[in-house]
Amino acid sequence: MVHVLSEKGSSKGKDYCILFNSQWAHLPHDLGKASLLQLQDQTASVLCSPSDVPDGGFHNRIPMVMRGNCTFYEKVRLAQINGARGLLIVSREKLAPPKGNTSQYEEIDIPVALLSYTDMLDIGKSFGRSVKVAMYAPNEPVLDYNMVIIFVMAVGTVAIGGYWAGSRDVKKRYMKHKRDDGAEKHDDETVDVTPIMICVFVVMCCSMLVLLYFFYDHLVYVIIGIFCLAASIGLYSCLSPFVRRFPLGKCRIPDNNLPYFHKRPQVRMLLLAVFCISISVVWGVFRNEDQWAWVLQDALGIAFCLYMLKTIRLPTFKGCTLLLMVLFVYDVFFVFITPFLTKTGQSIMVEVAAGPTDSATHEKLPMVLKVPRLNFSPVALCDRPFSLLGFGDILVPGLLVAYCHRFDIQVQSSRVYFVACTIGMYDPGISTQQLVQSPEKQSQSSHIT
């Protein structure tokens, strides 16, 4: 990080992300131990030749230059010879740690780092031209509290969804011999997944992933619309058992010929439907509000996952095995094989999950649980301000947990398989942790199903 302060002392300091190579020179971990030096704006040059050095050099200052056609070593060597205490290189491209030959590292004893062009403009706008900077590299916190929250949400969703699915299976068998109204029958409907359906599902996933890769800016809004619709249905399904316990609003809509309303739904259920649709619409309109929209997205996402876990039913263990194996191959292909097939060398999965860098919309796919980082971290500033976990990492193991609960009930095993599968399905060091790794590692970990 580079901490920027105005020389006039009229404004508070601000941290900006920089990427540096510790082999050039080490940075202190504590801001209090970092040297606060004057920043010399030399962005009119690229510092590739001695003619780019101003009269008087860079005595005891940190020059800020543009990235040019010469090597990082040539830039930092010129800066060091002319008295600089560090070097900031402004890049219009994606930031990457500056590299060089191992033999060159021994000659340099000043830090060199890359700063984004956007941050350079913000520094000029916020602090003017007379500023002081201090470069430091804070340690990552030992415990990310946001990771604990997202882990609890994921495991809790799997456990509740699996338990609910098994309990509904028992209720369905009990109600098979009893008459009930149409609404209750609709609530008890489930979809048994066959091997053919699994194959069709995976083919559809592959097709949609490829289409999103090539037509992301157009299809992302379709996905957002589908998510709003599916999430509102899921939220209605999750809240309806609680609303039915309320003694108020049992009266029904009068007779009419309107679509759906001719079934004369109860007033309380109609109000619940309006409430669920309103939540989805509010999220859809304010989905890019980082301060609070993530709360609605997580609530809608959890409701959607619970609805899917209680509706989709894997009737056999063979089906569970087939689904997990096919999705394993699907993940391996789109994460590790497709980088060899694309022009950029990026996997199709990562490009779609993170959003293409050249996207004009800058929209993100909503099929993730997201929690903002709750502590000060370089990763939050430089990489992602949120920890993410895709719905696939919840639904796929959740279907197996739901199957184990139904099996427990059938063999009367005191839910031993359900508990064991829930505990063994998630490891805090796997999916959730991988999704917040450094950009170099994300190509092997960020994925959606």
Buried (B, 14 or more C-beta within 10 A) or exposed (E): BBBBBBEEEEEEBBBBBBBBBEBBBEBBEEBEEBBEBBBBBBBEBBBBEEEBBEEEBBEEBBBBBBBBEBBBBBBBBBBBEBBBBBBBBBBEEEBEBBEBEEEBBEEBEBBBBBBBBEBBEBBEEEBEEEBBBBBBBBEEBEEBEBBBBBBEBBBEBBBBBBBBBBBBBEEBEEBEEEEEEEEEEEBBEBEEBBEEBBEEBBEEBBEBBBBBBEEBBEBBEEBBEEBBEBBBBBBBBBBBEEBBEEEEBEEBBEEEEEEEBEEEBBEBBBEBBEBBBEBBEEBBEEBEEEEEBBEBBBBBBBBBBBBBBBBBBBEEEEBBEBBBEBBEEBBEBBBEEBBEEEEEEBBBBBBBBBBBEEBEEEBBBBBBBBBBBBEEBBBBBBBBBBBBBBBBBBBBBBBBBBBBBBBBBEEEEEBEBBBEBBEEBBEEEEBBBBBBBEBEEBBBBBBBB
